[in-house]
Amino acid sequence: MWTNFFKLRVFCYLFVVLMVVVLVVNVTQVEYLDHETLSETFIDSSGQYVSSQATGFSRNAYCGYEHQTLSSQERLEEDALLAASKWKVPDVDLVPFVRSTDPSSSYFVILNSATFFRVGSRLEVLVHVQDFRGKPKKYGGDYLQARIHSPKLQAGAVGRVVDYQNGFYKVFFTLLWPGRVRVSVSLVHPSEGIRVLQRLQEEKPDRVYFKSLFRSGRISETMKCNVCLPGSLPLCNFTDLSTGEPWFCFKPKKLPCSSRINHFKGGYTKGLLTAAESALFQSGVNIKMPINSSGPDWVTVISRRTKETDDLEVSQGSGIFPSGYFYKNQWRPRRFKMRHFNDPDNITECLQGKMVYLFGDSTIRQWFEYLTAFVPDLVEFNLGSPKNVGPFLAVDQKHNVLLSYRCHGPPIRFTSVFSNELHYVANELNRLVGGKNTVVAIAVWSHFSTFPLEVYIRRLRNIRRAVVQLLDRSPKTVVVIRTGNAQELGPEVSLYNSDWYNFQLDTVLRRMFSGVGVYLVDAWEMTLAHHLPHKLHPDEVIVKNQLDMFLSYVCPLET
């Protein structure tokens, strides 16, 4: 009897323990499901889950840049950069199209009443914008571009635009060559369109989306990737361990994160605008349209009496404005004597014994393509890299020259880049020894135009830190930064790569690298000042001038 009672008691104990275990498992599952619904699930490349509360754009996405930890100094700098880049637009609701800026009814007038001007003097132009009803506008915020030019002399320079926030703008030019000089002013976007671009920048940073192929054996899956990903699906976390640069992909259903093969541009999100907003982006109506003069649009400029320097230099940042000008199709910097490398032998002589590293987007890849096409001794070595993607390598064994190009890390809108070729510029710089025979050129801008400025600031902060460390250990290393440039715009391109976006990036880049000890190739002013149409990849004559500037830093004139 006692034996049976003991067995029954043991059985009851085991049953109770089993029930407790089942209860704990069920509670854990419920908590897990509830947690997965409310927050993002992250999976790094090794397959580990890490949870983080989902915040970001549209209140339903994870944006890596929002979760970075900044020092007090970095926070102050970022706040100052955002303030310097802030665009003043009217705080009004979306107005009807007829009340938006009409470039055809707007006009400008030359204010100076002199019969002629001397080289180095200042020219002021007043711009008055009106709407499509022909009525003056009472607020500002339009994005204007302005230049002076002399077609026969193949000369041109940009002007500085000041917005008085009342429908009037003033443009300041420095007259830099003698002759008949014309004024041109263009409306890039009306202020009403700028408000739409601001909204897209803040709410739709993923409007250019990327993808990666994951593959293991016969199983393959293609997943969407970005800095910001909406929803609450599990993510693969590909954040760079050295720089902290964030990058995420939706996790494949059947494969681990470590099976990622490549990275490529997925496409562009459509249907971003309402019908009313679309009216603000029309080719031939209000995108890069000329504003005519109500009187003479030209002045006569005569030479100086003496050979003194420019009578007036308009300050902008740490340099002067404009930084240079075209004359007879040659760029002339105002504070630097630029050489012109018209013969391949001149370039070979300059680069002899040097290792030249080009990092960045396709606009600096143009430098690699120009040099390998123009200099016969630079022979490209076939690395089997995808066309227009890289990495690329060219060697001149006779003169001991090495020239290489590598694209920057994501986001990058290339056709297909192998995952193991996704290198961040800062990491590449940290691998360089540097020295008097090392030359570095960097161009990072175009692929960041759709993101909030914090993403670009972070990238440049990492690159700048690596540049400073490189120059500290090898002060004789030459480091050159190529700025962004203006490009052709249409209704669709404006939503992703507008000059207004790139103007903000250009402002940030100049400020962040001011005083660092790098050289600047001002591609922004070059494309705005030249008479050729704006292109994402400028024509050869502009690329040549960029390279002449670059090589002049590498091999300056002896003084």
C-alpha positions as CSV (number, residue, x, y, z in Angstrom):
1,M,0.0,0.0,0.0
2,W,2.7,2.4,1.0
3,T,4.6,1.5,-2.2
4,N,1.7,2.4,-4.4
5,F,1.1,5.7,-2.5
6,F,4.8,6.6,-3.0
7,K,4.6,5.9,-6.8
8,L,1.5,8.0,-7.1
9,R,3.2,10.9,-5.2
10,V,6.2,10.7,-7.5
11,F,3.9,10.7,-10.6
12,C,2.1,13.8,-9.3
13,Y,5.4,15.6,-8.7
14,L,6.6,14.8,-12.3
15,F,3.2,15.9,-13.7
16,V,3.4,19.2,-11.9
17,V,7.0,19.8,-13.1
18,L,5.9,19.0,-16.7
19,M,3.1,21.4,-16.5
20,V,5.4,24.2,-15.2
21,V,7.8,23.6,-18.1
22,V,5.0,23.7,-20.7
23,L,3.6,26.9,-19.1
24,V,7.1,28.6,-19.2
25,V,7.6,27.6,-22.8
26,N,4.2,29.0,-23.8
27,V,4.7,32.3,-22.0
28,T,8.1,32.6,-23.6
29,Q,6.6,32.0,-27.1
30,V,3.9,34.6,-26.4
31,E,6.4,37.1,-25.2
32,Y,8.6,36.5,-28.2
33,L,5.7,36.9,-30.7
34,D,4.6,40.0,-28.9
35,H,8.1,41.4,-28.9
36,E,8.6,40.6,-32.6
37,T,5.5,42.5,-33.4
38,L,6.5,45.6,-31.6
39,S,10.2,45.8,-32.4
40,E,12.7,45.1,-35.1
41,T,14.7,41.8,-35.1
42,F,18.3,42.1,-36.2
43,I,20.5,39.3,-37.4
44,D,24.1,39.9,-38.0
45,S,26.2,38.1,-40.6
46,S,26.9,35.2,-38.2
47,G,23.2,34.6,-37.7
48,Q,22.8,36.1,-34.2
49,Y,19.6,37.9,-33.2
50,V,19.8,41.4,-31.7
51,S,16.6,43.3,-30.9
52,S,16.2,47.1,-31.0
53,Q,13.1,49.2,-30.7
54,A,11.9,50.3,-34.2
55,T,12.0,54.0,-34.7
56,G,12.7,56.2,-37.8
57,F,11.0,57.6,-40.8
58,S,7.2,57.1,-41.2
59,R,7.3,55.8,-37.6
60,N,7.8,52.3,-39.0
61,A,11.4,51.8,-40.0
62,Y,14.8,51.3,-38.7
63,C,17.4,54.0,-39.7
64,G,20.9,53.2,-38.6
65,Y,21.9,56.9,-38.6
66,E,19.4,57.7,-35.9
67,H,21.0,55.2,-33.5
68,Q,24.6,56.5,-33.6
69,T,26.3,57.7,-30.5
70,L,28.0,61.1,-30.9
71,S,30.4,62.8,-28.7
72,S,29.5,66.3,-27.6
73,Q,31.9,67.8,-30.1
74,E,30.5,65.7,-32.9
75,R,26.9,66.7,-31.9
76,L,27.9,70.4,-31.9
77,E,29.4,70.0,-35.4
78,E,26.5,68.1,-36.8
79,D,24.0,70.7,-35.4
80,A,26.1,73.5,-37.0
81,L,26.3,71.7,-40.4
82,L,22.5,71.1,-40.4
83,A,21.9,74.8,-39.5
84,A,24.3,75.9,-42.3
85,S,22.5,73.7,-44.8
86,K,19.0,74.6,-43.7
87,W,16.9,76.0,-46.6
88,K,14.5,78.8,-45.8
89,V,11.1,78.0,-47.3
90,P,7.8,79.6,-46.4
91,D,5.8,77.9,-43.7
92,V,2.6,77.7,-45.8
93,D,0.4,74.9,-47.1
94,L,0.9,73.6,-50.6
95,V,-0.3,76.4,-52.9
96,P,-2.0,76.0,-56.3
97,F,0.3,75.6,-59.2
98,V,-0.7,79.0,-60.6
99,R,0.7,80.7,-57.5
100,S,4.1,79.0,-57.7
101,T,7.1,80.6,-59.3
102,D,7.0,81.1,-63.0
103,P,10.4,81.7,-64.6
104,S,9.0,83.0,-67.8
105,S,7.2,86.0,-66.0
106,S,10.1,86.5,-63.5
107,Y,12.9,88.8,-64.5
108,F,16.3,90.3,-63.4
109,V,17.9,93.6,-63.8
110,I,21.6,94.7,-63.6
111,L,21.8,97.3,-60.8
112,N,25.1,98.9,-61.5
113,S,24.7,101.9,-63.8
114,A,28.4,102.3,-64.8
115,T,29.2,102.6,-68.5
116,F,31.9,100.0,-68.1
117,F,33.5,98.0,-65.4
118,R,37.1,97.0,-64.6
119,V,38.3,93.5,-64.1
120,G,38.0,92.6,-60.4
121,S,35.0,94.9,-59.7
122,R,31.7,93.6,-58.5
123,L,28.5,93.3,-60.5
124,E,25.1,93.2,-58.7
125,V,21.9,91.8,-60.2
126,L,18.4,91.9,-58.7
127,V,16.0,89.1,-59.5
128,H,12.2,89.5,-59.0
129,V,10.2,86.4,-59.1
130,Q,6.5,86.2,-60.1
131,D,3.9,83.5,-60.2
132,F,2.0,82.1,-63.2
133,R,-0.7,84.8,-62.8
134,G,2.0,87.4,-63.3
135,K,1.8,88.5,-59.7
136,P,4.9,89.3,-57.6
137,K,5.6,86.6,-55.0
138,K,5.9,87.8,-51.4
139,Y,8.2,85.0,-50.1
140,G,11.5,83.3,-51.1
141,G,12.9,79.8,-51.0
142,D,13.4,79.3,-54.8
143,Y,16.6,77.7,-55.9
144,L,18.4,79.8,-58.5
145,Q,21.7,79.3,-60.3
146,A,23.5,82.2,-61.9
147,R,26.6,82.8,-64.0
148,I,28.4,85.3,-66.1
149,H,29.9,84.2,-69.4
150,S,31.5,85.4,-72.7
151,P,30.8,82.8,-75.4
152,K,33.5,84.0,-77.8
153,L,36.1,83.8,-75.1
154,Q,34.8,80.5,-73.8
155,A,34.8,82.2,-70.4
156,G,32.4,81.7,-67.4
157,A,32.1,82.1,-63.7
158,V,29.4,81.5,-61.1
159,G,27.5,84.1,-59.0
160,R,26.5,84.0,-55.3
161,V,22.7,84.2,-54.7
162,V,21.2,85.9,-51.7
163,D,17.5,85.3,-50.8
164,Y,15.8,88.2,-49.2
165,Q,12.7,86.1,-48.4
166,N,10.3,88.5,-50.1
167,G,10.4,87.5,-53.7
168,F,13.6,89.4,-54.4
169,Y,17.0,87.9,-54.8
170,K,20.4,89.5,-55.3
171,V,23.2,87.9,-57.2
172,F,26.8,89.0,-56.7
173,F,29.4,88.5,-59.4
174,T,33.1,89.2,-59.6
175,L,34.1,90.3,-63.1
176,L,37.3,88.4,-63.8
177,W,38.1,89.0,-67.5
178,P,37.8,91.9,-70.0
179,G,35.3,91.9,-72.8
180,R,31.5,91.8,-73.2
181,V,30.2,89.7,-70.3
182,R,26.6,88.4,-70.2
183,V,24.5,87.5,-67.2
184,S,22.4,84.3,-67.0
185,V,20.0,83.4,-64.2
186,S,18.0,80.1,-64.0
187,L,15.3,78.8,-61.8
188,V,16.3,75.2,-60.8
189,H,13.2,74.6,-58.6
190,P,10.5,76.9,-57.3
191,S,10.2,77.2,-53.5
192,E,7.0,75.1,-53.6
193,G,9.0,72.3,-55.3
194,I,11.7,72.6,-52.6
195,R,9.2,71.9,-49.9
196,V,8.3,68.6,-51.7
197,L,12.0,67.7,-52.0
198,Q,12.4,68.4,-48.3
199,R,9.4,66.1,-47.5
200,L,10.9,63.3,-49.6
201,Q,14.3,63.6,-47.9
202,E,12.7,63.3,-44.5
203,E,10.0,60.8,-45.1
204,K,11.2,58.7,-48.0
205,P,14.9,58.1,-47.7
206,D,14.4,54.6,-49.1
207,R,12.9,55.9,-52.4
208,V,16.0,54.5,-54.1
209,Y,16.1,50.9,-53.0
210,F,18.9,48.3,-53.2
211,K,18.9,44.5,-53.2
212,S,21.3,41.7,-52.4
213,L,21.4,38.1,-53.7
214,F,21.7,35.4,-51.0
215,R,22.7,32.0,-52.2
216,S,23.7,28.6,-50.8
217,G,23.8,25.6,-53.1
218,R,20.7,25.5,-55.3
219,I,18.8,27.9,-53.0
220,S,18.8,31.6,-53.7
221,E,16.8,34.5,-52.5
222,T,16.9,38.3,-53.4
223,M,16.2,40.7,-50.6
224,K,15.7,44.4,-50.3
225,C,18.5,46.4,-48.5
226,N,19.0,50.0,-47.3
227,V,20.2,52.2,-44.5
228,C,16.5,52.5,-43.6
229,L,14.0,49.6,-44.0
230,P,10.3,49.8,-43.2
231,G,8.2,47.3,-41.3
232,S,9.1,44.8,-38.6
233,L,10.5,41.8,-40.5
234,P,13.7,40.2,-39.4
235,L,16.8,42.0,-40.7
236,C,20.4,41.1,-41.5
237,N,22.7,43.6,-39.9
238,F,25.7,44.3,-42.1
239,T,26.9,47.4,-40.2
240,D,30.6,47.8,-40.7
241,L,32.5,46.9,-37.5
242,S,35.3,49.4,-38.1
243,T,33.4,52.5,-39.0
244,G,30.0,51.8,-37.6
245,E,28.4,52.5,-41.0
246,P,24.9,51.0,-40.9
247,W,23.5,48.7,-43.6
248,F,20.6,46.3,-43.5
249,C,18.9,43.7,-45.6
250,F,15.6,41.9,-45.0
251,K,16.6,38.4,-43.8
252,P,16.0,35.6,-46.3
253,K,13.4,33.0,-45.3
254,K,15.5,30.0,-45.9
255,L,19.1,31.2,-45.9
256,P,21.5,32.7,-43.3
257,C,22.8,36.3,-43.5
258,S,26.3,35.0,-44.2
259,S,25.1,33.7,-47.6
260,R,25.0,37.2,-49.2
261,I,26.6,37.2,-52.6
262,N,26.3,40.7,-54.0
263,H,24.8,44.2,-53.9
264,F,23.0,46.1,-56.6
265,K,20.6,48.9,-57.3
266,G,17.0,47.6,-57.1
267,G,15.2,50.6,-58.6
268,Y,13.3,53.8,-57.8
269,T,10.1,54.0,-56.0
270,K,7.3,55.4,-58.2
271,G,4.2,57.4,-57.4
272,L,5.9,59.6,-54.8
273,L,3.9,62.7,-55.7
274,T,0.3,63.8,-55.9
275,A,-1.0,65.4,-59.1
276,A,-0.6,68.9,-57.5
277,E,3.0,68.2,-56.5
278,S,3.9,66.7,-59.9
279,A,2.9,70.1,-61.5
280,L,5.9,71.6,-59.7
281,F,8.3,69.4,-61.6
282,Q,7.8,69.9,-65.3
283,S,10.6,70.0,-67.9
284,G,10.3,73.1,-70.0
285,V,8.2,74.8,-67.4
286,N,9.9,75.1,-64.0
287,I,13.0,72.9,-63.9
288,K,16.2,74.6,-64.8
289,M,14.5,77.3,-66.8
290,P,16.1,80.6,-67.7
291,I,14.9,83.9,-66.2
292,N,15.1,86.7,-68.7
293,S,16.4,90.2,-68.2
294,S,14.0,93.2,-68.2
295,G,16.8,95.3,-69.7
296,P,20.4,94.8,-70.9
297,D,21.8,91.4,-69.8
298,W,25.4,92.3,-70.5
299,V,28.1,94.7,-69.4
300,T,31.5,95.8,-70.8
301,V,34.6,95.0,-68.8
302,I,38.0,96.6,-69.4
303,S,41.4,95.6,-68.1
304,R,42.8,96.9,-64.8
305,R,45.2,99.8,-64.8
306,T,47.8,97.7,-62.9
307,K,48.5,94.1,-62.3
308,E,47.2,94.0,-58.7
309,T,45.2,91.2,-57.4
310,D,41.4,91.1,-57.6
311,D,39.8,94.3,-56.2
312,L,37.1,92.3,-54.5
313,E,37.0,88.8,-53.2
314,V,33.7,87.6,-51.9
315,S,34.3,85.4,-48.8
316,Q,32.6,82.0,-48.6
317,G,33.7,79.5,-46.0
318,S,37.5,79.3,-45.7
319,G,38.2,80.3,-49.3
320,I,37.1,82.9,-51.8
321,F,34.1,83.0,-54.1
322,P,34.2,82.2,-56.9
323,S,37.1,79.8,-56.5
324,G,38.0,80.1,-60.2
325,Y,36.7,80.7,-63.7
326,F,36.9,79.4,-67.2
327,Y,38.8,81.4,-69.8
328,K,39.5,80.0,-73.3
329,N,38.1,76.7,-72.0
330,Q,40.7,76.5,-69.3
331,W,40.0,76.6,-65.6
332,R,41.8,79.4,-63.7
333,P,41.8,79.0,-59.9
334,R,42.1,82.4,-58.2
335,R,44.4,81.4,-55.5
336,F,46.5,78.7,-57.2
337,K,48.6,78.5,-60.3
338,M,47.3,75.6,-62.3
339,R,49.3,73.7,-64.8
340,H,47.9,72.3,-68.0
341,F,48.9,68.7,-68.8
342,N,48.2,68.7,-72.6
343,D,50.8,66.0,-73.4
344,P,50.7,62.4,-72.1
345,D,54.5,62.7,-71.3
346,N,53.7,65.5,-68.9
347,I,51.4,63.3,-66.9
348,T,53.8,60.4,-67.0
349,E,56.6,62.7,-65.7
350,C,54.4,63.9,-62.9
351,L,53.2,60.5,-61.8
352,Q,56.5,58.7,-62.1
353,G,57.2,56.5,-59.1
354,K,53.8,57.2,-57.6
355,M,50.9,55.1,-56.4
356,V,47.6,56.9,-57.1
357,Y,44.4,55.7,-55.4
358,L,41.0,56.8,-56.5
359,F,38.1,56.1,-54.2
360,G,34.5,57.0,-54.7
361,D,31.6,57.1,-57.2
362,S,31.5,57.0,-61.0
363,T,32.5,60.7,-61.2
364,I,36.0,60.0,-60.0
365,R,36.0,56.8,-62.1
366,Q,36.0,59.2,-65.0
367,W,39.5,60.2,-63.9
368,F,40.7,56.6,-64.2
369,E,39.1,56.3,-67.6
370,Y,40.5,59.5,-68.9
371,L,44.1,58.8,-67.7
372,T,44.1,55.2,-69.1
373,A,42.8,56.5,-72.4
374,F,45.1,59.5,-72.7
375,V,48.4,58.1,-71.3
376,P,49.5,55.1,-73.5
377,D,52.0,53.8,-71.0
378,L,49.3,53.3,-68.4
379,V,48.1,49.8,-69.2
380,E,45.0,48.6,-67.5
381,F,45.3,45.2,-65.8
382,N,42.3,43.0,-66.3
383,L,41.0,42.1,-62.8
384,G,37.8,40.5,-64.2
385,S,35.8,43.2,-62.6
386,P,32.3,44.1,-63.8
387,K,32.2,47.0,-66.3
388,N,31.7,50.4,-64.7
389,V,32.0,48.9,-61.2
390,G,35.6,47.9,-60.6
391,P,37.9,47.6,-58.8
392,F,40.2,48.7,-61.7
393,L,44.0,48.8,-61.8
394,A,46.4,50.2,-64.4
395,V,50.2,50.0,-64.3
396,D,53.1,51.8,-66.1
397,Q,56.0,49.4,-65.4
398,K,58.5,51.5,-67.2
399,H,57.9,54.6,-65.0
400,N,56.8,52.7,-61.9
401,V,53.3,54.1,-61.8
402,L,50.3,52.4,-60.2
403,L,46.8,53.8,-60.7
404,S,43.7,52.2,-59.0
405,Y,40.0,52.8,-58.6
406,R,37.7,51.4,-56.1
407,C,34.0,52.3,-55.4
408,H,32.9,53.4,-52.0
409,G,30.7,51.2,-49.8
410,P,26.9,51.3,-49.7
411,P,24.7,53.1,-50.5
412,I,25.9,52.9,-54.1
413,R,23.7,52.6,-57.1
414,F,25.8,50.3,-59.3
415,T,24.5,47.4,-61.3
416,S,26.2,44.7,-59.2
417,V,29.0,44.7,-56.7
418,F,30.3,41.5,-55.1
419,S,29.8,41.6,-51.3
420,N,33.5,41.1,-50.7
421,E,34.2,44.2,-52.8
422,L,32.0,46.5,-50.7
423,H,34.8,48.4,-49.1
424,Y,34.4,51.7,-47.1
425,V,36.8,54.5,-48.0
426,A,37.8,55.1,-44.4
427,N,38.9,51.4,-44.1
428,E,40.9,51.6,-47.3
429,L,42.7,54.8,-46.1
430,N,43.5,53.1,-42.9
431,R,45.3,50.3,-44.8
432,L,47.6,52.8,-46.7
433,V,51.1,53.5,-45.5
434,G,51.2,56.8,-47.3
435,G,54.3,59.0,-48.0
436,K,55.6,61.4,-50.7
437,N,54.8,58.9,-53.5
438,T,51.3,58.2,-52.4
439,V,48.4,60.2,-53.9
440,V,44.8,59.8,-52.8
441,A,41.7,61.3,-54.5
442,I,38.2,60.9,-53.1
443,A,34.7,61.6,-54.5
444,V,31.7,60.6,-52.3
445,W,28.5,62.5,-52.9
446,S,26.0,61.4,-55.7
447,H,24.7,58.3,-54.0
448,F,23.8,60.1,-50.8
449,S,21.3,62.6,-52.3
450,T,18.2,60.7,-51.2
451,F,19.1,60.4,-47.5
452,P,18.9,62.9,-44.7
453,L,22.1,64.9,-44.2
454,E,23.0,63.0,-41.1
455,V,23.8,59.9,-43.2
456,Y,26.3,61.9,-45.3
457,I,27.8,63.7,-42.3
458,R,28.5,60.4,-40.7
459,R,30.2,59.0,-43.8
460,L,32.4,62.1,-44.2
461,R,33.2,62.1,-40.5
462,N,34.6,58.6,-40.8
463,I,36.5,59.5,-44.0
464,R,37.9,62.7,-42.5
465,R,39.1,60.8,-39.4
466,A,41.0,58.3,-41.6
467,V,42.4,61.2,-43.7
468,V,43.7,62.9,-40.6
469,Q,45.3,59.7,-39.3
470,L,46.9,59.1,-42.7
471,L,48.4,62.7,-42.8
472,D,49.5,62.3,-39.2
473,R,51.6,59.2,-39.9
474,S,52.6,60.3,-43.4
475,P,52.4,64.1,-43.8
476,K,53.8,64.1,-47.3
477,T,50.8,62.1,-48.7
478,V,48.8,64.2,-51.1
479,V,45.0,63.9,-50.5
480,V,42.5,65.5,-52.9
481,I,38.8,65.8,-52.6
482,R,36.6,66.1,-55.7
483,T,33.3,68.0,-55.0
484,G,30.0,67.1,-56.5
485,N,28.7,68.7,-59.7
486,A,25.5,70.0,-61.2
487,Q,23.7,67.6,-63.6
488,E,20.8,67.4,-66.0
489,L,17.4,67.3,-64.4
490,G,13.9,66.1,-65.4
491,P,10.7,65.5,-63.4
492,E,11.9,62.0,-62.2
493,V,15.6,62.7,-61.7
494,S,14.8,65.8,-59.6
495,L,13.2,63.6,-56.9
496,Y,16.4,61.6,-56.4
497,N,19.4,63.6,-57.6
498,S,18.3,67.2,-57.7
499,D,21.0,69.9,-57.7
500,W,19.3,71.2,-54.6
501,Y,20.1,67.9,-52.8
502,N,23.7,68.0,-54.1
503,F,24.1,71.7,-53.2
504,Q,23.4,70.7,-49.6
505,L,26.0,67.9,-49.8
506,D,28.5,70.3,-51.3
507,T,28.0,72.7,-48.4
508,V,28.6,70.0,-45.8
509,L,31.6,68.6,-47.6
510,R,33.4,71.9,-47.9
511,R,32.8,72.8,-44.2
512,M,33.9,69.3,-42.9
513,F,37.2,69.3,-44.8
514,S,38.1,72.9,-44.2
515,G,41.4,73.2,-42.5
516,V,42.1,69.4,-42.7
517,G,45.1,69.7,-45.0
518,V,43.5,68.3,-48.2
519,Y,43.2,69.9,-51.6
520,L,39.9,70.6,-53.3
521,V,39.0,70.2,-57.0
522,D,35.9,72.4,-57.3
523,A,33.9,70.3,-59.8
524,W,30.7,72.1,-58.6
525,E,31.8,75.5,-59.8
526,M,33.4,74.1,-62.9
527,T,30.2,72.6,-64.2
528,L,28.1,75.7,-63.3
529,A,30.6,78.1,-64.9
530,H,31.1,76.1,-68.2
531,H,28.8,76.7,-71.2
532,L,28.2,72.9,-71.8
533,P,25.0,71.4,-70.5
534,H,25.0,70.0,-67.0
535,K,25.6,66.2,-66.8
536,L,26.1,63.8,-64.0
537,H,29.3,62.7,-65.8
538,P,30.7,66.0,-67.3
539,D,32.1,66.1,-70.8
540,E,35.8,65.5,-71.4
541,V,36.9,69.1,-71.5
542,I,35.6,69.6,-67.9
543,V,37.1,66.3,-66.8
544,K,40.5,67.3,-68.3
545,N,40.4,70.6,-66.3
546,Q,39.6,68.6,-63.2
547,L,42.6,66.4,-63.8
548,D,44.8,69.4,-64.6
549,M,43.9,70.8,-61.2
550,F,44.5,67.4,-59.5
551,L,47.9,66.9,-61.1
552,S,48.8,70.5,-60.3
553,Y,48.4,69.6,-56.6
554,V,50.6,66.5,-57.1
555,C,53.2,68.3,-59.1
556,P,52.9,72.0,-58.4
557,L,54.9,74.6,-60.3
558,E,58.2,75.5,-58.7
559,T,58.1,79.0,-57.3
